[in-house]
Amino acid sequence: MAKFNFKKGDTVEIVAGDDRGTKATVLSVMPKKNKVVVEGCKIAKKAIKPTEDNTKGGHINKEMPIDISNVRKVEA
């Protein structure tokens, strides 16, 4: 397992991909998978089934994990 320089709440910049150049905060870190979840980046639409709590169902936007090599820490 590699050592990470990121932790929850850090400000990072996306280096590669569709969101290149975006600066945002880290929501979670997954060291075993070498991935991080960044706020507002790599958004995917997910379908939700109707449940007792959520009677309508429908779609939500969810942030998906990004590989650690595609982000760079920014000093705030």
N, C-alpha and C positions, 0 to 999 in steps of 0.2 A: 504494500500500500504506500503510495507516494505521500510526501508531506505537502499539505496545502498552505498557501499563503492567504487564503480567504476565510472569512467567517461571516456569519449572519449579520447583516447591517452594513457591511463594507460597500463602498462605492466602486464600481467597476465599469470598464469600457468594453464594448463588444468589438473584437478585432476582425472577425470573419463571419460571413453569412449575410442574410437579408437585413439584419439589424445593425450592420457595421457602422461604427461611430457613435452608437447610442451609449449614453452614460446613465446608469441606474443602480439601484441597491440590490444586494444579494438577499433573497428570501430564504433559501435553504442550501445546504452543502451536502453532497452525497459522496464521501470519500471512497467508498468501496467501488462505486461505478465511475469515478473520476468525472463527476458532473456537478453543475450548480444550477439553481433556478434563479433567474434574474427578473425583477419586477418589470412588466410591460414588454418583455422580449420573447420571441418565439411563441406567439399566441396561437392556440389551436381551438377550434370549435368542438365541444364535446356534447353529445346528446345525453339528456337526462330522462329517465323513465318517470312517470307519475308515481308518487308514493303518498303515504298518509300526510307527511309533512309538506311535500311539494305536490300539490294536487294537479298542477298543470303540466309539468314536464317541460320539454323544449330543449333549447341549446344554451350553453354557457361558454364564455371565453376563459381559457385556462393557460397559464404559463407552463411550458414544457422545459425539461432540463436541457442545458447546453453543455457541451464538452468543455472541460477546464482549460484546454489549450486555446479556446476561442475567446477567452476573456483576459483582461489585463487590469490589475489593481490601479486605481487612480487616487492620488493623495488629495484629500478634500480640504 
